[in-house]
Amino acid sequence: MTQLKVTVGGAIEEDASNRFVRAWHRAELGETFAERHLAFESWDALARVLTAKRMEVLSHVRRHNVTSIRALAQALKRDYSNVHADVQALSAAGLLDTRSGKLSADYDTIDTRIAI
């Protein structure tokens, strides 16, 4: 299972620094690993990006081979311009990959840690 780790709030810079140091030590030991991590400054910032409709987009893209935004909008029975805006927001946040000419979400779960 591929996992995307998301941190919300707290000491984001310190957390990133600690992850870097741990990765450095793992690399020194010869470990091979891949880790994806995103950080949002607050719950509001995450909630603005990860709406219910956008979760629907991510879920559909993860389960299906989606070659275009138009095809995605048709599959979800939603307006093209709204789906296009959702795809752009998810891509800008690092949650959706659009670089290969198709849409992809190459993770199975989003593991979220929220500082209170």
DSSP file (Angstrom, degrees, kcal/mol; ACC not computed):
  #  RESIDUE AA STRUCTURE BP1 BP2  ACC     N-H-->O    O-->H-N    N-H-->O    O-->H-N    TCO  KAPPA ALPHA  PHI   PSI    X-CA   Y-CA   Z-CA
    1    1 A M              0   0    0      0, 0.0     2,-0.4     0, 0.0   106,-0.0   0.000 360.0 360.0 360.0 130.9    0.0    0.0    0.0
    2    2 A T        -     0   0    0      2,-0.0   106,-2.9     0, 0.0   107,-1.6  -0.766 360.0-160.7 -93.3 137.5    1.3    3.4   -1.0
    3    3 A Q  E     -a  109   0A   0     -2,-0.4    33,-0.6   104,-0.2     2,-0.5  -0.933  16.0-155.3-125.9 141.1    0.8    6.2    1.5
    4    4 A L  E     -ab 110  36A   0    105,-2.3   107,-2.7    -2,-0.4     2,-0.5  -0.971  19.2-148.1-110.1 125.3    0.8   10.0    1.4
    5    5 A K  E     -ab 111  37A   0     31,-2.3    33,-2.9    -2,-0.5     2,-0.4  -0.820  13.7-170.7 -98.9 132.2    1.6   11.6    4.7
    6    6 A V  E     -ab 112  38A   0    105,-3.0   107,-3.0    -2,-0.5     2,-0.4  -0.983   5.7-163.3-124.5 129.2    0.0   15.0    5.4
    7    7 A T  E     -ab 113  39A   0     31,-2.4    33,-2.9    -2,-0.4     2,-0.5  -0.931   5.0-162.7-110.7 135.8    0.9   17.2    8.4
    8    8 A V  E     -ab 114  40A   0    105,-2.8   107,-2.9    -2,-0.4    33,-0.2  -0.975  52.2 -33.3-122.2 121.7   -1.5   20.0    9.4
    9    9 A G  S    S+     0   0    0     31,-2.7    33,-0.1    -2,-0.5    31,-0.1  -0.110  88.8  89.0  69.4-167.6   -0.3   22.9   11.6
   10   10 A G  S    S-     0   0    0     31,-0.2     2,-1.6   105,-0.2     3,-0.2  -0.320 101.8 -23.1  75.1-159.1    2.3   22.6   14.4
   11   11 A A     >  +     0   0    0      1,-0.2     4,-2.6     2,-0.1     5,-0.2  -0.610  68.5 170.1 -89.1  77.9    6.0   23.0   13.8
   12   12 A I  H  > S+     0   0    0     -2,-1.6     4,-2.5     1,-0.2    -1,-0.2   0.894  74.8  48.6 -60.4 -44.4    6.0   22.2   10.1
   13   13 A E  H  > S+     0   0    0      2,-0.2     4,-2.3     1,-0.2    -1,-0.2   0.909 112.9  47.4 -65.2 -41.6    9.7   23.3    9.6
   14   14 A E  H  > S+     0   0    0      2,-0.2     4,-2.4     1,-0.2    -2,-0.2   0.909 112.0  50.6 -65.3 -41.6   10.9   21.4   12.6
   15   15 A D  H  X S+     0   0    0     -4,-2.6     4,-2.3     2,-0.2    -2,-0.2   0.910 110.7  49.1 -62.0 -43.3    9.0   18.3   11.4
   16   16 A A  H  X S+     0   0    0     -4,-2.5     4,-2.3     2,-0.2    -1,-0.2   0.903 110.6  50.7 -63.2 -41.4   10.5   18.6    7.9
   17   17 A S  H  X S+     0   0    0     -4,-2.3     4,-2.3     2,-0.2    -2,-0.2   0.913 110.4  49.1 -62.7 -43.2   14.0   18.9    9.3
   18   18 A N  H  X S+     0   0    0     -4,-2.4     4,-2.5     2,-0.2    -2,-0.2   0.895 110.3  50.8 -63.8 -40.6   13.5   15.8   11.5
   19   19 A R  H  X S+     0   0    0     -4,-2.3     4,-2.5     2,-0.2    -1,-0.2   0.904 109.7  51.4 -62.6 -40.9   12.2   13.8    8.5
   20   20 A F  H  X S+     0   0    0     -4,-2.3     4,-2.6     2,-0.2    -2,-0.2   0.932 110.4  47.7 -61.9 -46.4   15.2   14.9    6.5
   21   21 A V  H  X S+     0   0    0     -4,-2.3     4,-2.3     2,-0.2    -2,-0.2   0.922 112.4  49.1 -62.7 -44.4   17.6   13.8    9.2
   22   22 A R  H  X S+     0   0    0     -4,-2.5     4,-2.2     1,-0.2    -1,-0.2   0.907 112.1  49.0 -61.2 -41.1   15.9   10.4    9.6
   23   23 A A  H  X S+     0   0    0     -4,-2.5     4,-2.5     2,-0.2    -2,-0.2   0.902 109.2  53.0 -64.7 -40.9   16.0   10.0    5.8
   24   24 A W  H  X S+     0   0    0     -4,-2.6     4,-2.3     1,-0.2    -2,-0.2   0.929 110.4  46.8 -59.5 -46.4   19.7   10.9    5.8
   25   25 A H  H  X S+     0   0    0     -4,-2.3     4,-1.5     2,-0.2    -1,-0.2   0.896 111.4  51.2 -65.2 -40.0   20.4    8.2    8.4
   26   26 A R  H  <>S+     0   0    0     -4,-2.2     5,-2.3     1,-0.2    -1,-0.2   0.910 110.5  49.4 -62.8 -41.2   18.4    5.6    6.6
   27   27 A A  H ><5S+     0   0    0     -4,-2.5     3,-1.5     1,-0.2    -2,-0.2   0.892 106.7  55.2 -65.3 -39.3   20.3    6.4    3.4
   28   28 A E  H 3<5S+     0   0    0     -4,-2.3    -1,-0.2     1,-0.3    -2,-0.2   0.834 105.6  53.3 -61.4 -31.7   23.6    6.1    5.2
   29   29 A L  T 3<5S-     0   0    0     -4,-1.5    -1,-0.3    -5,-0.1    -2,-0.2   0.472 121.7-110.6 -81.6  -1.6   22.5    2.6    6.3
   30   30 A G  T < 5 +     0   0    0     -3,-1.5    -3,-0.2     1,-0.3     2,-0.1   0.581  64.1 154.5  85.1  10.0   21.9    1.7    2.7
   31   31 A E      < -     0   0    0     -5,-2.3     2,-0.5    -6,-0.2    -1,-0.3  -0.456  36.0-143.6 -71.7 142.8   18.1    1.5    3.1
   32   32 A T        +     0   0    0     -2,-0.1     2,-0.3     2,-0.0    -1,-0.0  -0.930  35.8 149.9-104.9 129.5   16.0    2.1    0.0
   33   33 A F        -     0   0    0     -2,-0.5     2,-0.4     2,-0.0    -6,-0.0  -0.991  34.3-151.7-155.5 157.8   12.8    4.0    0.7
   34   34 A A        +     0   0    0     -2,-0.3     2,-0.4     2,-0.0    -2,-0.0  -0.998  19.4 177.4-134.0 131.6   10.3    6.4   -0.9
   35   35 A E        -     0   0    0     -2,-0.4     2,-0.5     2,-0.0   -31,-0.1  -0.998  13.0-161.7-139.2 132.6    8.3    8.7    1.2
   36   36 A R  E     +b    4   0A   0    -33,-0.6   -31,-2.3    -2,-0.4     2,-0.4  -0.954  16.7 173.3-115.4 133.0    5.8   11.4    0.2
   37   37 A H  E     -b    5   0A   0     -2,-0.5     2,-0.3   -33,-0.2   -31,-0.2  -0.997  11.5-173.8-143.1 134.4    4.9   14.1    2.6
   38   38 A L  E     -b    6   0A   0    -33,-2.9   -31,-2.4    -2,-0.4     2,-0.4  -0.923  10.2-154.9-121.8 152.1    2.8   17.3    2.3
   39   39 A A  E     -b    7   0A   0     -2,-0.3     2,-0.4   -33,-0.2   -31,-0.2  -0.990   5.6-167.9-130.7 137.6    2.3   20.0    4.9
   40   40 A F  E     -b    8   0A   0    -33,-2.9   -31,-2.7    -2,-0.4     6,-0.0  -0.967  23.5-135.5-121.3 139.6   -0.6   22.5    5.3
   41   41 A E  S    S-     0   0    0     -2,-0.4     2,-0.3   -33,-0.2   -31,-0.2   0.790  81.3  -1.9 -66.9 -27.9   -0.3   25.4    7.7
   42   42 A S  S  > S-     0   0    0    -33,-0.1     4,-1.9     1,-0.1     5,-0.2  -0.963  72.2-101.1-155.2 168.0   -3.7   24.9    9.2
   43   43 A W  H  > S+     0   0    0     -2,-0.3     4,-3.1     1,-0.2     5,-0.2   0.898 121.3  56.3 -59.5 -41.7   -6.9   22.9    9.2
   44   44 A D  H  > S+     0   0    0      1,-0.2     4,-2.0     2,-0.2    -1,-0.2   0.894 105.0  51.6 -59.0 -41.0   -8.6   25.6    7.2
   45   45 A A  H  > S+     0   0    0      2,-0.2     4,-1.0     1,-0.2    -1,-0.2   0.916 113.5  43.8 -63.5 -43.4   -5.9   25.4    4.5
   46   46 A L  H >X S+     0   0    0     -4,-1.9     4,-3.2     1,-0.2     3,-0.6   0.926 112.4  52.5 -66.2 -44.5   -6.3   21.7    4.2
   47   47 A A  H 3< S+     0   0    0     -4,-3.1    -2,-0.2     1,-0.2    -1,-0.2   0.814 104.4  56.8 -64.3 -30.9  -10.1   21.9    4.2
   48   48 A R  H 3< S+     0   0    0     -4,-2.0     3,-0.2    -5,-0.2    -1,-0.2   0.838 118.0  33.8 -67.0 -32.0  -10.0   24.5    1.4
   49   49 A V  H << S+     0   0    0     -4,-1.0     2,-1.2    -3,-0.6    -2,-0.2   0.885 115.5  53.3 -89.2 -44.1   -8.2   22.0   -0.8
   50   50 A L  S  < S+     0   0    0     -4,-3.2    -1,-0.2    -5,-0.1    -2,-0.1  -0.544  72.6 159.2-101.6  69.3   -9.6   18.7    0.3
   51   51 A T     >  -     0   0    0     -2,-1.2     4,-2.1    -3,-0.2     5,-0.2  -0.274  56.5-100.4 -80.5 172.0  -13.3   19.1   -0.1
   52   52 A A  H  > S+     0   0    0      1,-0.2     4,-1.8     2,-0.2     5,-0.1   0.909 124.0  49.6 -60.9 -43.2  -15.8   16.3   -0.5
   53   53 A K  H  > S+     0   0    0      1,-0.2     4,-1.8     2,-0.2    -1,-0.2   0.875 110.7  49.9 -65.5 -36.9  -16.0   16.7   -4.3
   54   54 A R  H  > S+     0   0    0      2,-0.2     4,-2.6     1,-0.2    -1,-0.2   0.839 107.0  54.1 -72.3 -32.5  -12.2   16.8   -4.6
   55   55 A M  H  X S+     0   0    0     -4,-2.1     4,-2.7     2,-0.2    -1,-0.2   0.887 106.7  53.2 -63.9 -37.8  -12.0   13.6   -2.5
   56   56 A E  H  X S+     0   0    0     -4,-1.8     4,-2.3     2,-0.2    -2,-0.2   0.906 108.6  49.7 -61.5 -42.1  -14.4   12.1   -5.0
   57   57 A V  H  X S+     0   0    0     -4,-1.8     4,-2.7     2,-0.2     5,-0.2   0.951 112.2  47.1 -60.5 -50.4  -12.1   13.2   -7.8
   58   58 A L  H  X S+     0   0    0     -4,-2.6     4,-2.5     1,-0.2    -2,-0.2   0.917 112.5  49.5 -58.8 -45.1   -9.1   11.6   -6.1
   59   59 A S  H  X S+     0   0    0     -4,-2.7     4,-1.7     2,-0.2    -1,-0.2   0.916 113.1  46.0 -61.7 -44.6  -10.9    8.4   -5.4
   60   60 A H  H  X S+     0   0    0     -4,-2.3     4,-1.8     1,-0.2    -2,-0.2   0.926 113.3  48.9 -66.2 -44.3  -12.1    8.1   -9.0
   61   61 A V  H  < S+     0   0    0     -4,-2.7     5,-0.3     1,-0.2    44,-0.3   0.888 109.9  52.8 -63.3 -38.6   -8.7    8.9  -10.4
   62   62 A R  H  < S+     0   0    0     -4,-2.5    -1,-0.2    -5,-0.2    -2,-0.2   0.878 116.1  38.8 -63.6 -37.9   -7.0    6.3   -8.1
   63   63 A R  H  < S+     0   0    0     -4,-1.7     2,-0.3    -5,-0.2    -1,-0.2   0.670 117.8  46.1 -88.8 -18.4   -9.4    3.5   -9.2
   64   64 A H  S  < S-     0   0    0     -4,-1.8     2,-1.0    -5,-0.1    -1,-0.0  -0.880  82.2-110.5-129.2 155.8   -9.6    4.3  -13.0
   65   65 A N        -     0   0    0     -2,-0.3     2,-0.6    39,-0.1    39,-0.1  -0.763  41.4-170.7 -81.7 105.5   -7.4    5.2  -15.9
   66   66 A V  B     +C  103   0B   0     -2,-1.0    37,-2.0    37,-0.6     3,-0.1  -0.895  16.2 176.3-107.8 118.7   -8.4    8.8  -16.5
   67   67 A T        +     0   0    0     -2,-0.6     2,-0.3    35,-0.2    -1,-0.1   0.607  64.3  13.3 -98.5 -13.9   -7.0   10.4  -19.6
   68   68 A S     >  -     0   0    0      1,-0.1     4,-1.9    34,-0.1    -1,-0.2  -0.995  65.6-118.3-157.5 159.6   -8.6   13.8  -19.5
   69   69 A I  H  > S+     0   0    0     -2,-0.3     4,-3.0     2,-0.2     5,-0.2   0.877 115.6  56.7 -66.0 -37.8  -10.5   16.2  -17.3
   70   70 A R  H  > S+     0   0    0      2,-0.2     4,-2.3     1,-0.2    -1,-0.2   0.928 107.6  47.2 -59.8 -45.4  -13.4   16.0  -19.8
   71   71 A A  H  > S+     0   0    0      2,-0.2     4,-2.4     1,-0.2    -1,-0.2   0.891 112.5  50.7 -63.1 -39.1  -13.6   12.2  -19.3
   72   72 A L  H  X S+     0   0    0     -4,-1.9     4,-2.3     2,-0.2    -2,-0.2   0.933 109.4  49.8 -63.6 -46.4  -13.4   12.6  -15.6
   73   73 A A  H  X>S+     0   0    0     -4,-3.0     5,-2.5     1,-0.2     4,-0.7   0.898 112.4  48.1 -59.9 -41.5  -16.2   15.2  -15.5
   74   74 A Q  H ><5S+     0   0    0     -4,-2.3     3,-0.6     3,-0.2    -1,-0.2   0.919 111.1  49.9 -65.6 -43.3  -18.4   12.9  -17.6
   75   75 A A  H 3<5S+     0   0    0     -4,-2.4    -2,-0.2     1,-0.2    -1,-0.2   0.867 116.4  41.7 -63.5 -36.2  -17.7    9.9  -15.4
   76   76 A L  H 3<5S-     0   0    0     -4,-2.3    -1,-0.2    -5,-0.2    -2,-0.2   0.510 107.4-126.9 -88.4  -4.9  -18.5   11.9  -12.3
   77   77 A K  T <<5 +     0   0    0     -4,-0.7     2,-0.3    -3,-0.6    -3,-0.2   0.929  65.5 131.7  56.7  47.6  -21.6   13.5  -14.0
   78   78 A R      < -     0   0    0     -5,-2.5    -1,-0.2    -6,-0.1     2,-0.1  -0.862  67.0 -84.0-127.0 161.1  -20.3   17.0  -13.0
   79   79 A D     >  -     0   0    0     -2,-0.3     4,-2.2     1,-0.1     3,-0.2  -0.411  35.8-131.1 -64.5 134.9  -19.7   20.2  -14.9
   80   80 A Y  H  > S+     0   0    0      1,-0.2     4,-2.9     2,-0.2     5,-0.2   0.905 104.2  52.3 -55.9 -47.0  -16.4   20.4  -16.7
   81   81 A S  H  > S+     0   0    0      1,-0.2     4,-2.0     2,-0.2    -1,-0.2   0.860 110.1  48.5 -64.4 -34.7  -15.4   23.8  -15.4
   82   82 A N  H  > S+     0   0    0     -3,-0.2     4,-2.1     2,-0.2    -1,-0.2   0.912 113.7  46.2 -69.4 -42.0  -15.9   22.7  -11.8
   83   83 A V  H  X S+     0   0    0     -4,-2.2     4,-2.8     2,-0.2    -2,-0.2   0.899 110.8  53.8 -66.2 -39.9  -14.0   19.5  -12.2
   84   84 A H  H  X S+     0   0    0     -4,-2.9     4,-2.4    -5,-0.2    -2,-0.2   0.927 109.2  48.0 -58.9 -45.9  -11.2   21.4  -14.0
   85   85 A A  H  X S+     0   0    0     -4,-2.0     4,-2.3     2,-0.2    -1,-0.2   0.893 112.1  50.2 -62.6 -39.9  -10.9   23.8  -11.0
   86   86 A D  H  X S+     0   0    0     -4,-2.1     4,-2.6     2,-0.2     5,-0.2   0.923 110.2  49.5 -64.0 -44.3  -10.8   20.8   -8.7
   87   87 A V  H  X S+     0   0    0     -4,-2.8     4,-2.5     1,-0.2    -2,-0.2   0.912 111.5  49.2 -62.0 -42.9   -8.1   19.1  -10.7
   88   88 A Q  H  X S+     0   0    0     -4,-2.4     4,-2.6    -5,-0.2    -1,-0.2   0.916 112.2  47.7 -64.1 -42.5   -6.0   22.3  -10.7
   89   89 A A  H  X S+     0   0    0     -4,-2.3     4,-1.6     2,-0.2    -2,-0.2   0.919 114.3  46.2 -64.7 -43.7   -6.4   22.8   -6.9
   90   90 A L  H  <>S+     0   0    0     -4,-2.6     5,-2.5     2,-0.2     6,-1.0   0.884 114.1  48.6 -66.9 -38.3   -5.5   19.2   -6.2
   91   91 A S  H ><5S+     0   0    0     -4,-2.5     3,-1.2     4,-0.2    -2,-0.2   0.922 109.6  51.4 -66.5 -44.8   -2.5   19.4   -8.6
   92   92 A A  H 3<5S+     0   0    0     -4,-2.6    -1,-0.2     1,-0.3    -2,-0.2   0.832 109.8  51.0 -61.7 -32.5   -1.3   22.6   -7.1
   93   93 A A  T 3<5S-     0   0    0     -4,-1.6    -1,-0.3    -5,-0.2    -2,-0.2   0.561 117.8-112.6 -82.0  -8.5   -1.4   21.1   -3.6
   94   94 A G  T < 5S+     0   0    0     -3,-1.2    -3,-0.2    -4,-0.5    -2,-0.1   0.606  89.3 111.0  88.1  12.1    0.6   18.0   -4.7
   95   95 A L  S   <S+     0   0    0     -5,-2.5     2,-0.4    -6,-0.2    -4,-0.2   0.618  75.7  39.6 -93.0 -15.1   -2.4   15.6   -4.3
   96   96 A L  S    S-     0   0    0     -6,-1.0     2,-0.5    -9,-0.1    -2,-0.2  -1.000  71.7-142.3-139.6 134.3   -2.9   14.9   -8.0
   97   97 A D  B     +D  104   0C   0      7,-3.3     7,-2.0    -2,-0.4    -6,-0.1  -0.858  27.3 161.3-101.1 125.6   -0.3   14.4  -10.8
   98   98 A T    >   +     0   0    0     -2,-0.5     3,-1.0     5,-0.2    -1,-0.1   0.278  49.5  97.8-120.0   6.7   -1.2   15.8  -14.2
   99   99 A R  T 3  S+     0   0    0      1,-0.2     4,-0.1     2,-0.1    -1,-0.1   0.791  72.5  62.1 -71.0 -29.8    2.3   15.8  -15.7
  100  100 A S  T 3  S-     0   0    0      2,-0.4    -1,-0.2     1,-0.1     3,-0.1   0.382 118.7 -99.6 -82.6   6.2    2.2   12.6  -17.7
  101  101 A G  S <  S+     0   0    0     -3,-1.0     2,-0.3     1,-0.3    -2,-0.1   0.355 103.9  66.9  89.5  -6.9   -0.7   13.8  -19.9
  102  102 A K  S    S-     0   0    0    -34,-0.1    -2,-0.4    -5,-0.0     2,-0.4  -0.868  90.6 -98.8-134.4 172.5   -3.2   11.8  -17.8
  103  103 A L  B     +C   66   0B   0    -37,-2.0   -37,-0.6    -2,-0.3     2,-0.3  -0.760  44.4 170.0 -95.6 137.3   -4.4   12.2  -14.3
  104  104 A S  B     -D   97   0C   0     -7,-2.0    -7,-3.3    -2,-0.4     2,-0.4  -0.999  29.9-169.5-148.9 147.8   -3.0   10.0  -11.5
  105  105 A A        -     0   0    0     -2,-0.3     2,-0.6   -44,-0.3    -9,-0.1  -0.903  16.3-167.4-129.9  99.7   -3.0    9.7   -7.7
  106  106 A D        +     0   0    0     -2,-0.4     2,-0.3  -103,-0.0  -103,-0.1  -0.091  57.1  79.5 -90.9  37.9   -0.3    7.2   -7.0
  107  107 A Y        -     0   0    0     -2,-0.6  -104,-0.2     1,-0.1     3,-0.1  -0.975  59.3-153.4-139.4 154.2   -1.2    6.5   -3.3
  108  108 A D  S    S+     0   0    0   -106,-2.9     2,-0.3    -2,-0.3  -105,-0.2   0.746  79.1  26.0 -96.0 -30.5   -3.8    4.3   -1.6
  109  109 A T  E     -a    3   0A   0   -107,-1.6  -105,-2.3     2,-0.0     2,-0.6  -0.939  60.0-141.9-135.9 155.5   -4.2    6.2    1.6
  110  110 A I  E     -a    4   0A   0     -2,-0.3     2,-0.7  -107,-0.2  -105,-0.2  -0.961  19.1-160.8-116.4 110.5   -3.7    9.7    3.0
  111  111 A D  E     -a    5   0A   0   -107,-2.7  -105,-3.0    -2,-0.6     2,-0.5  -0.831  14.9-165.8 -93.9 113.8   -2.3    9.5    6.5
  112  112 A T  E     -a    6   0A   0     -2,-0.7     2,-0.5  -107,-0.2  -105,-0.2  -0.873  16.1-169.3-112.6 130.9   -3.0   12.9    8.2
  113  113 A R  E     -a    7   0A   0   -107,-3.0  -105,-2.8    -2,-0.5     2,-0.6  -0.977  11.2-166.7-115.9 122.0   -1.5   14.2   11.4
  114  114 A I  E     -a    8   0A   0     -2,-0.5     2,-0.3  -107,-0.2  -105,-0.2  -0.934  10.9-145.0-115.8 119.5   -3.2   17.3   12.7
  115  115 A A              0   0    0   -107,-2.9  -105,-0.2    -2,-0.6   -72,-0.1  -0.622 360.0 360.0 -79.8 137.5   -1.6   19.5   15.5
  116  116 A I              0   0    0     -2,-0.3    -1,-0.1  -107,-0.1  -107,-0.1   0.381 360.0 360.0-117.4 360.0   -4.1   21.0   17.9
